[in-house]
Amino acid sequence: MREHLYVFLLVFSNSLLFAQAVSKEGRFSADFGRGCVPLRVNITELTPSGTANRLYFYGDRSSETTSTSHVYVLPGTYQIVQIDSDLTPQTDTLTIEVFEPTETQFSLEKCNLNGVTVTSEDQTYDMIRVYFTPTDSVTLQFGEQASFVYPTIATRTFQTKGIYTDGKENCTLFTHQVDPLIGLTSPGLVNVTVKETCRDFFTLSLELDAFDSLILYQVELEQNSLGSSMVFEGNIQDNPLTIPGINFDRTEPEYCIKINAIDVCSGGRTEGIPRCEPITEFSLTPFSNLYSSYTGNGIFINLDSIGSGNLLVYRKLDSDPDFQLRTSVQNAFSDPLGTLSRKYFYRIDYLDSCNEVLYSIETNPPLIDSDQIRENTYALSLTDPVNVISENSQSFYEVGNVSTTTEPITSSEFMLELSLTNGTRQFLQARVEYENNITVFSNQIPYRFTPVVQVPKAFTPNGDQLNDTLEFFGLPSETAFTKIYTRWGQLIYSSSEPSPGWDGFINGNLAPEGTYLYEIIFEDSDGERVTQKGTFALLKK
């Protein structure tokens, strides 16, 4: 356990720190040679002057003066020069240091009910003065600490200020508040993991439900082969608490963790409740939260933070034979992509601080493949994500743009029929939702819905008022240009009016029976040009 210096009710007089600063030739002194702005120095002349008036330069661009008092308003190192033409040498000097006041640095710990311990961590000042009350104070150098017990249980304040040796005690007085500690309790353990951060070098990570950063805690680790050992003592500032370099036997079936709360004033402690965990290879790796997902500008890969070493990230396209090194990180990161439609796979190597690959794992987001079967119809296949999430999941796909259609995915292969209700320009993306509220997204496949104009397979221009005209159905607008060709490619009809269609006549004569070609050019709802071609038959019966 840490050693503590307990100092109670110590009062220091300013005179203990007072010492005049004497000039180089010993002709004058200043009441203080150091201090904080604004610093007033008063000069005492130690030798009698000659017939000439003594002058003083104070070194801060002020004019020469006979005054023996001066106020410095800016921090800096100044030289006071005394000039007396009747003496040899005619000048004498004294250096004055003026500082900008800075907040004192210290650590604070609470004792049970109504005590506090202050430890100086200040290396700016020569020492700090701690006023527990207006009449109870103590002066501490770096590393020294003092404890004080307040007479009542209440929210309390104390004050600190920095002090310079041979300096004026005019630096800023800072006020601090600390709530009383009502009962000394040990924090609960939400999650405990041990990870091998280097070959046979282990790091303990503790996620706590609640803790007080002003209480001293001890963490004990126990294994049958190693016994019980204290692996941490101090204040907890971060959650989770990471403790590197623990002595750990990975061949044991389990390990136990206990956190004790310490009363630094009395030395008493509150024992925590031990938590025992089984040792598994999984819990020792840095990949216990690994998953990957497409995001707005790339692929996000969730990785545990590591205390030492690096995570080497390799990437490949589905068509690549080998992984290529992408980057080196120490925690989660986003891999920017130029397009979200391509399919990527990753391998993560944990390169420990010994420069060895300790663990390796592969991951990929859900991935969608698309093959066109016919106009606006596609065969899709879903490659499941690879990660360490063990919860149950559900898969969905979304397709659309203006309005979006969401459908569940029940098989790794399924069909997609584009609908104009989802807009002309559409995209497809799959997602996998897990029970722990994590959702991962696939690559995005862009589509363009192609309007299809319905053209009869045949028409009979025989004057019976039935199917006498070749008509075009389902045009998205009234603007269209149509052309009719013979089977040998000779243009026999053209019109910029799609209605009423072709009546089957060429230059006033009914065209012969047979197969003809058509071409229709029109604009879709986005104003883009679409060309559709096909064949039909002219029949006279």
DRENSEVO-893880 format. One record per residue (C-alpha): residue in one letter; x, y, z. Coordinates in steps of 0.2 Angstrom, whole numbers, padded with zeros to 4 digits, always signed. Each point is the difference from the previous one (the first is absolute). Example, Ala and Ser with C-alpha at 12.3 -4.5 7.8 and 13.67 -1.06 7.14 Angstrom:
2
a+0062-0022+0039
s+0006+0017-0003
// end
This chain:
541
m+0000+0000+0000
r+0006+0018-0004
e+0009+0009+0015
h-0009+0016+0005
l+0006+0015+0009
y-0013+0006+0012
v+0001+0019+0005
f-0014+0007+0011
l-0003+0018+0004
l+0016+0007-0005
v+0001+0019-0002
f+0014+0009-0008
s+0004+0018+0002
n+0005+0010-0016
s+0016+0005+0009
l+0007-0017-0001
l+0001+0002-0019
f+0006+0018+0000
a+0017+0005-0005
q+0006+0016-0008
a+0009-0001-0017
v+0016+0010+0000
s+0008+0008-0015
k+0017-0005-0007
e+0010+0013+0008
g-0010+0000+0016
r-0005+0018-0001
f-0019-0004+0000
s-0013-0013+0003
a-0018-0004-0005
d-0013-0007+0012
f-0003-0014-0013
g+0010-0007-0014
r-0015-0010-0007
g-0018+0000-0001
c-0016+0000-0011
v-0007+0015-0010
p-0004+0013+0005
l+0016+0000+0011
r+0005+0016+0010
v+0018+0000+0005
n+0007+0012+0013
i+0018+0005+0000
t+0010+0002+0016
e+0017+0009-0002
l+0013-0008+0010
t+0015+0012-0003
p-0001+0019+0001
s-0001+0010-0016
g+0012+0013-0006
t-0004+0018-0005
a-0009-0005-0016
n-0017-0007+0000
r-0002-0018-0002
l-0010-0006-0015
y-0009-0017-0003
f-0004-0009-0016
y-0013-0014+0003
g+0003-0009-0017
d-0018+0001-0007
r+0002+0015-0011
s-0005+0012+0014
s+0010+0016+0001
e+0014+0003+0012
t-0006+0005+0017
t+0005+0004+0018
s-0014-0010+0007
t+0005-0015+0010
s-0017-0009-0004
h-0007-0007-0016
v-0014-0012-0006
y+0003-0013-0013
v-0016-0004-0010
l+0007-0012-0013
p+0009-0017+0003
g+0018-0001-0004
t+0018+0001+0007
y+0005+0018+0003
q+0016+0009+0006
i+0000+0014+0012
v+0014+0012-0004
q+0006+0013+0014
i+0011+0014-0007
d+0010+0011+0012
s+0014+0010-0009
d+0009+0003+0017
l+0004-0018+0002
t+0011-0013-0009
p-0007-0009-0009
q-0014+0012-0004
t-0013-0014-0002
d-0006-0014+0011
t-0013-0013-0006
l-0013-0012+0007
t-0011-0013-0010
i-0019-0001+0003
e-0010-0015-0006
v-0019+0004-0003
f-0012-0015-0004
e-0017-0002-0007
p-0010-0009+0014
t-0005-0017-0005
e-0012-0012+0008
t+0008-0011+0013
q+0002-0019-0004
f-0005-0013+0013
s-0009-0016+0002
l-0014-0002+0012
e-0007-0015+0009
k-0015-0001+0012
c+0000-0009+0016
n-0016-0008+0007
l-0012+0012+0007
n+0009+0017+0001
g+0019-0002-0004
v+0010+0005-0015
t+0018-0003-0005
v+0009+0012-0012
t+0016-0004-0009
s+0011+0013-0009
e+0003-0004-0018
d+0005+0018-0004
q+0017+0003-0009
t-0003+0018-0005
y+0001+0007+0018
d+0013-0004+0013
m-0014-0005+0011
i-0019+0002+0003
r-0009+0006+0015
v-0016-0010+0004
y-0013+0009+0011
f-0012-0013+0006
t-0008+0014+0010
p+0004+0018+0003
t+0010-0005+0015
d+0007-0017-0005
s+0013-0001-0014
v+0015-0010-0005
t+0014+0003-0013
l+0004-0014-0011
q+0015-0003-0012
f-0002-0012-0015
g-0005-0017+0005
e-0005+0004+0018
q-0017-0002+0006
a-0011+0005+0015
s-0016-0006+0007
f-0013+0010+0009
v-0016-0006+0009
y-0014+0013+0000
p-0011+0001+0016
t-0016-0002-0009
i-0007-0010-0015
a-0005+0013-0013
t+0005+0006-0017
r+0017+0008+0003
t+0012+0012-0008
f+0018+0002+0001
q+0012+0012-0008
t+0018-0001-0008
k+0013+0012-0007
g+0017-0002-0007
i+0015+0007+0009
y+0018+0004-0006
t+0015-0001+0012
d+0006+0018+0004
g-0016+0005-0009
k-0015+0011+0004
e-0015-0010+0005
n-0011+0010-0012
c-0005-0014-0012
t-0018-0004-0004
l-0010-0010+0014
f-0010-0014-0008
t-0016-0007+0008
h-0005-0018-0001
q-0015-0010+0006
v-0002-0018+0004
d-0016-0009+0006
p+0001-0011+0015
l+0002-0019-0001
i-0014-0008+0008
g+0005-0018+0002
l+0015-0008-0008
t-0007-0012-0014
s+0009-0011-0013
p-0006+0002-0018
g-0009-0014-0009
l+0008-0009-0015
v-0010+0001-0016
n+0012-0009-0011
v+0017-0007+0002
t+0012-0005-0014
v+0018-0006-0001
k+0010+0002-0017
e+0017-0005-0005
t+0008+0016-0007
c+0017-0008-0002
r+0006-0018+0000
d-0003-0004+0019
f-0004+0018+0004
f-0018+0002+0006
t-0011+0015+0002
l-0015+0001+0012
s-0015+0010-0005
l-0014+0004+0013
e-0017+0008-0004
l-0007+0008+0016
d-0018+0004+0004
a+0004+0015+0011
f+0016+0007+0009
d+0006+0016+0008
s+0016+0007-0008
l+0005+0007+0017
i+0001-0017+0009
l+0015-0011+0001
y-0004-0017-0007
q+0010-0017-0001
v-0003-0013-0013
e+0004-0018+0005
l+0003-0014-0013
e-0001-0018+0006
q+0004-0017-0009
n+0004-0017+0008
s+0017-0001-0007
l+0005+0018+0004
g-0010+0004+0016
s-0006+0017+0003
s+0009+0016-0005
m-0004+0018+0000
v+0001+0006-0018
f-0006+0018+0002
e+0000+0013+0014
g-0006+0018-0003
n-0014+0012-0006
i-0011-0006-0014
q-0002+0013-0014
d-0005-0010-0015
n-0014-0013-0003
p+0005-0013-0005
l+0015-0001+0011
t+0015-0007-0010
i+0014-0009+0010
p+0015-0006-0011
g+0014-0012+0004
i-0010-0011+0013
n+0007-0017+0005
f-0012-0013-0008
d+0000-0018-0003
r-0010-0004-0015
t+0000-0019+0003
e-0012+0003+0015
p-0019-0004-0002
e-0005+0017+0008
y+0006+0015+0009
c-0008+0012+0013
i+0000+0019+0002
k-0004+0010+0015
i+0000+0019+0003
n+0002+0007+0017
a-0003+0018+0006
i+0013+0008+0011
d-0002+0013+0013
v+0017+0009-0001
c-0003+0009+0016
s-0003-0015+0011
g+0008-0013-0010
g-0017-0010+0000
r-0007-0008-0015
t-0016-0007-0007
e+0001-0017-0008
g-0007-0002-0017
i-0010-0015-0006
p+0011-0012-0011
r-0005-0003-0018
c+0007-0016-0008
e+0001-0002-0019
p+0005-0016-0010
i+0015+0002-0011
t-0003-0003-0018
e+0010+0004-0016
f-0014+0012-0005
s+0002+0011+0015
l+0018+0002-0002
t+0000+0006-0018
p-0002+0019-0005
f-0015-0005-0011
s-0014-0002+0012
n-0011+0014-0008
l+0005-0002-0018
y-0012+0004-0014
s+0000+0009-0017
s-0013+0010-0009
y-0002+0012-0015
t-0003+0018+0006
g-0003+0016-0010
n+0017+0002-0007
g+0009-0017+0003
i+0001-0015+0011
f+0000+0001+0019
i+0009-0013+0010
n-0003-0002+0018
l+0015-0005+0010
d+0005-0001+0018
s+0012+0013+0006
i+0017-0007+0004
g+0013+0007+0012
s+0015-0005-0010
g+0005-0006-0017
n-0010+0003-0016
l-0014-0008-0010
l+0005-0002-0018
v-0015+0001-0011
y+0001-0009-0017
r-0013+0001-0013
k-0005-0008-0017
l-0014+0001-0013
d-0010-0016-0003
s+0010-0003-0016
d+0017+0003+0008
p+0010-0016+0004
d+0010+0008+0015
f-0003+0012+0014
q+0010+0017-0001
l+0005+0010+0015
r-0011+0015+0002
t+0005+0009+0016
s+0005-0002+0018
v-0011+0005+0014
q-0003-0003+0019
n-0019+0000+0000
a-0015+0002-0010
f+0001+0009-0017
s-0008+0005-0016
d+0007-0006-0017
p-0005+0014-0013
l-0006-0007-0017
g-0002+0008-0017
t-0016-0010-0003
l-0011-0010+0012
s-0005-0013-0013
r+0015-0010+0000
k+0002-0015+0012
y+0015+0000+0012
f+0007-0013+0012
y+0012+0004+0015
r+0013-0009+0010
i+0006+0007+0017
d+0017-0005+0007
y+0004+0005+0018
l+0018+0004+0000
d+0005+0001+0018
s+0014+0011+0008
c+0012-0014-0003
n-0003+0002-0019
e-0008-0017-0001
v-0017-0004-0008
l-0009-0006+0016
y-0018-0003-0008
s-0008+0002-0017
i-0018+0000-0005
e-0010+0004-0016
t-0016+0010-0001
n-0012+0007-0014
p-0016+0009+0000
p-0015-0008-0008
l+0002+0000-0018
i-0012+0001-0015
d+0002-0007-0017
s-0012+0004-0015
d-0003-0008-0017
q-0012+0007-0012
i-0013-0013-0006
r-0010+0012-0011
e-0005+0018+0000
n-0003+0006+0018
t+0002-0018+0007
y+0016-0006+0009
a+0006-0015+0009
l+0008+0004+0016
s+0011-0010+0012
l+0005+0005+0018
t+0016-0004+0008
d-0002+0000+0019
p+0011+0012+0010
v+0015-0008+0009
n+0003+0007+0018
v+0000-0005+0018
i-0018+0005+0004
s-0008-0016+0007
e-0018+0007+0002
n-0014-0005-0011
s-0003+0011-0016
q-0013+0004-0013
s+0004+0006-0018
f-0009+0012-0011
y+0003+0010-0016
e-0005+0017-0005
v-0002+0006-0018
g-0006+0016-0006
n+0004+0019+0000
v-0016+0011+0000
s-0009-0012+0010
t+0008-0015+0008
t-0005-0018+0000
t+0006-0011+0015
e-0002-0019-0001
p+0007-0014+0011
i+0013-0012-0007
t-0004-0018+0004
s+0012-0009-0012
s+0017+0004-0006
e-0006+0001-0018
f-0016+0009-0005
m-0008+0010-0014
l-0002+0019-0002
e-0013+0009-0011
l+0003+0018-0001
s-0015+0011+0001
l-0003+0018-0007
t-0008+0005+0016
n+0018+0000+0008
g+0006+0012-0013
t+0010-0001-0016
r+0017+0000+0009
q+0001-0013+0014
f+0012-0009+0011
l+0000-0016+0009
q+0008-0003+0017
a-0002-0015+0012
r+0001+0002+0019
v+0002-0013+0014
e-0007+0005+0017
y+0006-0009+0016
e-0009-0002+0017
n+0013+0011+0008
n-0006+0015-0010
i+0015+0000-0012
t-0005+0001-0019
v+0013-0003-0014
f-0003+0006-0018
s+0005-0008-0016
n+0008+0008-0016
q-0012+0011-0010
i-0005-0005-0018
p-0007+0014-0011
y-0014-0004-0012
r-0009+0010-0013
f-0018-0005-0003
t-0003-0001-0019
p-0018+0004-0005
v-0007-0014-0012
v-0012+0005-0014
q-0012-0014-0004
v-0001-0004-0019
p-0012-0013-0007
k+0008-0016-0007
a-0011+0002-0016
f-0014+0011-0007
t-0012-0002-0014
p-0004+0016-0011
n-0015-0008-0009
g-0013+0013+0004
d-0010-0011+0012
q+0002+0013+0013
l+0009-0012+0011
n+0019+0001+0002
d+0002+0011-0015
t+0014+0011+0006
l+0017-0004+0008
e-0001+0010+0016
f+0013+0003+0014
f-0006-0002+0018
g+0008+0006+0017
l+0010+0015-0007
p+0005+0011+0015
s-0004+0016-0010
e-0008+0005-0016
t+0017+0005-0007
a+0007-0015-0011
f+0007-0003-0017
t-0004-0017-0009
k+0007-0008-0015
i-0005-0016-0010
y+0012-0010-0010
t-0002-0015-0012
r+0010-0016+0006
w+0014+0006-0012
g+0001+0017+0009
q-0009+0011-0012
l-0008+0014+0009
i-0019+0001-0005
y-0008+0010+0013
s+0005+0014+0013
s-0010+0011+0011
s+0003+0012+0014
e-0018-0003+0006
p-0001-0017+0009
s-0019+0000-0002
p-0010-0006-0009
g+0014-0012-0006
w+0004-0008-0017
d-0015-0005-0011
g+0010-0013-0010
f+0000+0011-0016
i+0016+0005-0010
n-0003+0015-0012
g-0019-0004-0001
n+0002-0019-0002
l-0002-0014+0013
a+0017-0007+0005
p+0002-0018-0004
e-0001-0013+0014
g+0015-0005+0009
t+0012+0005+0015
y+0005+0018+0002
l+0012+0009+0012
y-0005+0015+0011
e+0010+0013+0009
i-0007+0012+0013
i+0009+0014+0008
f-0007+0009+0015
e+0005+0009+0016
d-0002-0007+0017
s-0006+0009+0016
d+0017+0007+0003
g+0001+0007-0018
e+0013-0012-0006
r-0001-0008-0017
v-0006-0019-0002
t+0000-0010-0015
q-0010-0016-0002
k+0001-0012-0015
g-0010-0016-0004
t-0009-0009-0014
f-0019-0003-0004
a-0010-0009-0013
l-0012+0008-0013
l-0014-0012-0004
k-0015+0003-0012
k-0012-0013+0006
// end
